[in-house]
Amino acid sequence: MVFSKPKILFIVLSVFFVSNVILAEFIGVKIFSLEKSLGFSPVNWTILGVENISFNLTAGVILWPFVFLTTDIVNEFYGVKGVRILSFLSVGIIAYAFLMIALAIQLSPADFWVLSKNYLNMQEAFQAIFGQGLWIIIGSMIAFLIGQFVDVFTFRFLKRYTQGKSIWLRATGSTLISQLIDSFVVLYIAFGIGADWSWSLILSVCALNYIYKFFSAILLTPLIYLVHFLIVRYLGKELAREMMVKAM
């Protein structure tokens, strides 16, 4: 079976996209200190009356900027239909993965395995790491879908407004808007509904999350141009132009 260049490109982008989404979900259980990771002291800001707020982020934020960057690339060459396929495919795989993890947690562990690592209870550790709360899973999937579609339509609006010029504006602009909504929705569902957080706490944590995502999106702007250049070079200018026009 011989695949055309557009199909091969879509498969490569799909694998990268779905892999990053799944990895972001799994590593997102770890909360890390951005300041300490960079060698600084925590900022300990007071936001909306909530004291000692620092950049304590889920490890998943490392990968989400790449997910939205890939979204913009897919949108550029394959349009809304391509992004929609990848978005629903990712959510389906996430749901399937967590279902299998829930099943694995319920399996009776072997006696020698439970205390096999320096007297650490491996079953409890496995459940603590992989057994995320239901509201966190629901919140992350809903926020992901909403963020994706906001990104898609913002990207298309900016692309038409600029008549296909200024890649940085439509790619970075759509990411900044979608990430703001994504950050709020996941916190509201996971912790506002799931853990009864106050509005001030949700908004203050959301603000710090968004500050990180804002600067991440800005820093990734050159990468968008690099990926765009490589894809056009792979497809050829004429085919690439044809795909971008069709994607509109």
TAKA-V168849 format. One record per residue. N is the residue number from 1. RES is the residue in three letters. SS is DSSP state (hx for helix, st for strand, lp for the rest). PSI is psi in radians with two decimals (none if undefined). D_CENTER is the distance of its C-alpha to the mean C-alpha in Angstrom with 1 decimal. Layout:
N,RES,SS,PSI,D_CENTER  N,RES,SS,PSI,D_CENTER
//
This chain:
1,MET,lp,2.25,33.1  2,VAL,lp,2.18,32.2  3,PHE,lp,2.51,28.9  4,SER,lp,2.86,28.7  5,LYS,hx,-0.77,26.6  6,PRO,hx,-0.66,24.3  7,LYS,hx,-0.75,23.7  8,ILE,hx,-0.75,23.2  9,LEU,hx,-0.74,20.6  10,PHE,hx,-0.68,18.7  11,ILE,hx,-0.77,18.9  12,VAL,hx,-0.81,17.6  13,LEU,hx,-0.65,14.6  14,SER,hx,-0.79,14.0  15,VAL,hx,-0.77,14.3  16,PHE,hx,-0.75,12.0  17,PHE,hx,-0.96,9.2  18,VAL,hx,-0.68,9.9  19,SER,hx,-0.76,10.6  20,ASN,hx,-0.65,7.3  21,VAL,hx,-0.83,5.7  22,ILE,hx,-0.79,9.0  23,LEU,hx,-0.72,9.3  24,ALA,hx,-0.66,6.3  25,GLU,hx,-0.74,8.2  26,PHE,hx,-0.76,11.5  27,ILE,hx,-0.17,11.4  28,GLY,lp,-0.19,10.0  29,VAL,lp,-0.32,13.7  30,LYS,lp,2.29,14.9  31,ILE,st,2.19,15.4  32,PHE,st,2.76,16.6  33,SER,st,1.99,18.7  34,LEU,hx,-0.75,17.5  35,GLU,hx,-0.82,21.1  36,LYS,hx,-0.60,22.8  37,SER,hx,-0.51,20.5  38,LEU,lp,0.00,21.7  39,GLY,lp,0.36,25.2  40,PHE,lp,2.88,25.6  41,SER,lp,2.58,26.8  42,PRO,lp,2.48,24.5  43,VAL,lp,-0.56,24.9  44,ASN,lp,0.93,25.9  45,TRP,st,2.82,25.7  46,THR,st,2.04,27.0  47,ILE,st,2.16,24.9  48,LEU,lp,0.63,26.4  49,GLY,lp,-0.10,28.9  50,VAL,st,2.11,26.5  51,GLU,st,2.81,27.7  52,ASN,st,0.77,26.3  53,ILE,st,2.14,22.7  54,SER,lp,3.07,21.0  55,PHE,lp,1.20,17.7  56,ASN,st,1.81,16.9  57,LEU,st,2.75,13.2  58,THR,st,2.54,11.2  59,ALA,lp,-0.30,10.7  60,GLY,lp,-0.39,7.1  61,VAL,hx,-0.28,6.8  62,ILE,hx,-0.62,8.4  63,LEU,hx,-0.46,5.9  64,TRP,hx,-0.64,2.9  65,PRO,hx,-0.60,6.2  66,PHE,hx,-0.55,7.2  67,VAL,hx,-0.81,5.1  68,PHE,hx,-0.52,6.6  69,LEU,hx,-0.77,9.6  70,THR,hx,-0.63,10.1  71,THR,hx,-0.79,10.0  72,ASP,hx,-0.65,12.7  73,ILE,hx,-0.78,14.7  74,VAL,hx,-0.73,14.9  75,ASN,hx,-0.65,15.9  76,GLU,hx,-0.70,18.4  77,PHE,hx,-0.35,20.1  78,TYR,hx,-0.11,19.7  79,GLY,hx,-2.97,19.2  80,VAL,hx,-0.68,17.8  81,LYS,hx,-0.74,19.1  82,GLY,hx,-0.76,17.0  83,VAL,hx,-0.70,13.7  84,ARG,hx,-0.75,15.0  85,ILE,hx,-0.85,16.0  86,LEU,hx,-0.63,12.7  87,SER,hx,-0.87,11.0  88,PHE,hx,-0.59,13.8  89,LEU,hx,-0.76,14.2  90,SER,hx,-0.78,10.8  91,VAL,hx,-0.71,11.7  92,GLY,hx,-0.72,15.1  93,ILE,hx,-0.66,14.3  94,ILE,hx,-0.83,12.3  95,ALA,hx,-0.76,15.4  96,TYR,hx,-0.77,17.7  97,ALA,hx,-0.79,16.3  98,PHE,hx,-0.52,16.7  99,LEU,hx,-0.76,20.1  100,MET,hx,-0.62,21.2  101,ILE,hx,-0.74,20.2  102,ALA,hx,-0.67,22.2  103,LEU,hx,-0.75,25.0  104,ALA,hx,-0.65,25.0  105,ILE,hx,-0.61,25.2  106,GLN,hx,-0.26,28.3  107,LEU,lp,2.43,30.1  108,SER,lp,2.15,33.0  109,PRO,lp,2.64,32.5  110,ALA,lp,2.48,35.2  111,ASP,hx,-0.74,37.5  112,PHE,hx,-0.39,37.3  113,TRP,hx,-0.58,33.5  114,VAL,hx,-0.77,33.1  115,LEU,lp,0.73,34.7  116,SER,lp,-0.23,34.3  117,LYS,st,1.60,32.4  118,ASN,lp,0.71,34.6  119,TYR,lp,0.31,35.3  120,LEU,st,2.33,31.7  121,ASN,lp,1.78,31.2  122,MET,hx,-0.59,28.7  123,GLN,hx,-0.77,28.4  124,GLU,hx,-0.69,27.5  125,ALA,hx,-0.75,25.0  126,PHE,hx,-0.79,23.4  127,GLN,hx,-0.66,23.2  128,ALA,hx,-0.67,21.9  129,ILE,hx,-0.82,19.0  130,PHE,hx,-0.33,18.0  131,GLY,lp,1.14,19.4  132,GLN,lp,2.70,16.8  133,GLY,lp,2.63,18.3  134,LEU,hx,-0.71,18.3  135,TRP,hx,-0.56,17.1  136,ILE,hx,-0.74,14.0  137,ILE,hx,-0.84,13.2  138,ILE,hx,-0.79,14.4  139,GLY,hx,-0.74,12.6  140,SER,hx,-0.67,9.1  141,MET,hx,-0.75,10.0  142,ILE,hx,-0.77,11.9  143,ALA,hx,-0.68,9.5  144,PHE,hx,-0.85,6.9  145,LEU,hx,-0.79,10.2  146,ILE,hx,-0.80,11.7  147,GLY,hx,-0.69,9.0  148,GLN,hx,-0.81,9.3  149,PHE,hx,-0.57,13.0  150,VAL,hx,-0.75,13.4  151,ASP,hx,-0.78,11.9  152,VAL,hx,-0.89,14.2  153,PHE,hx,-0.53,17.2  154,THR,hx,-0.73,16.9  155,PHE,hx,-0.82,16.7  156,ARG,hx,-0.70,19.7  157,PHE,hx,-0.81,21.6  158,LEU,hx,-0.58,21.3  159,LYS,hx,-0.73,22.2  160,ARG,hx,-0.66,25.3  161,TYR,hx,-0.67,26.2  162,THR,lp,0.06,26.3  163,GLN,lp,0.74,27.9  164,GLY,lp,0.04,25.4  165,LYS,lp,3.03,25.9  166,SER,lp,1.23,23.7  167,ILE,hx,-0.70,20.5  168,TRP,hx,-0.62,19.2  169,LEU,hx,-0.84,19.8  170,ARG,hx,-0.62,18.1  171,ALA,hx,-0.93,15.0  172,THR,hx,-0.72,14.6  173,GLY,hx,-0.79,16.0  174,SER,hx,-0.65,13.8  175,THR,hx,-0.73,10.6  176,LEU,hx,-0.71,12.5  177,ILE,hx,-0.81,13.6  178,SER,hx,-0.63,10.5  179,GLN,hx,-0.59,8.7  180,LEU,hx,-0.83,12.0  181,ILE,hx,-0.74,12.2  182,ASP,hx,-0.79,8.9  183,SER,hx,-0.74,10.0  184,PHE,hx,-0.82,13.4  185,VAL,hx,-0.80,13.0  186,VAL,hx,-0.67,11.2  187,LEU,hx,-0.69,13.9  188,TYR,hx,-0.82,16.6  189,ILE,hx,-0.83,16.3  190,ALA,hx,-0.69,15.6  191,PHE,hx,-0.50,18.1  192,GLY,hx,-0.85,20.1  193,ILE,hx,-0.80,21.1  194,GLY,lp,-0.46,20.5  195,ALA,lp,0.13,22.0  196,ASP,lp,0.68,24.1  197,TRP,lp,2.61,22.6  198,SER,lp,2.79,24.6  199,TRP,hx,-0.67,23.3  200,SER,hx,-0.67,24.1  201,LEU,hx,-0.75,22.0  202,ILE,hx,-0.83,18.9  203,LEU,hx,-0.61,19.3  204,SER,hx,-0.75,20.1  205,VAL,hx,-0.68,17.1  206,CYS,hx,-0.70,14.9  207,ALA,hx,-0.79,16.9  208,LEU,hx,-0.69,16.3  209,ASN,hx,-0.73,12.5  210,TYR,hx,-0.60,12.7  211,ILE,hx,-0.78,15.3  212,TYR,hx,-0.83,13.1  213,LYS,hx,-0.59,10.3  214,PHE,hx,-0.90,13.4  215,PHE,hx,-0.53,15.0  216,SER,hx,-0.74,12.1  217,ALA,hx,-0.70,11.9  218,ILE,hx,-0.78,15.7  219,LEU,hx,-0.46,16.1  220,LEU,lp,-0.08,14.0  221,THR,hx,-0.81,16.4  222,PRO,hx,-0.56,19.0  223,LEU,hx,-0.58,16.7  224,ILE,hx,-0.77,16.2  225,TYR,hx,-0.68,20.0  226,LEU,hx,-0.84,20.4  227,VAL,hx,-0.74,18.3  228,HIS,hx,-0.77,20.0  229,PHE,hx,-0.78,23.3  230,LEU,hx,-0.66,22.9  231,ILE,hx,-0.76,22.1  232,VAL,hx,-0.68,25.1  233,ARG,hx,-0.66,27.2  234,TYR,hx,-0.78,26.3  235,LEU,hx,-0.56,27.0  236,GLY,lp,2.50,29.8  237,LYS,hx,-0.73,30.1  238,GLU,hx,-0.82,31.8  239,LEU,hx,-0.71,29.5  240,ALA,hx,-0.77,26.4  241,ARG,hx,-0.71,28.1  242,GLU,hx,-0.74,29.0  243,MET,hx,-0.70,25.5  244,MET,hx,-0.67,24.1  245,VAL,hx,-0.75,27.1  246,LYS,hx,-0.63,26.6  247,ALA,hx,-0.45,22.9  248,MET,lp,none,24.0
//
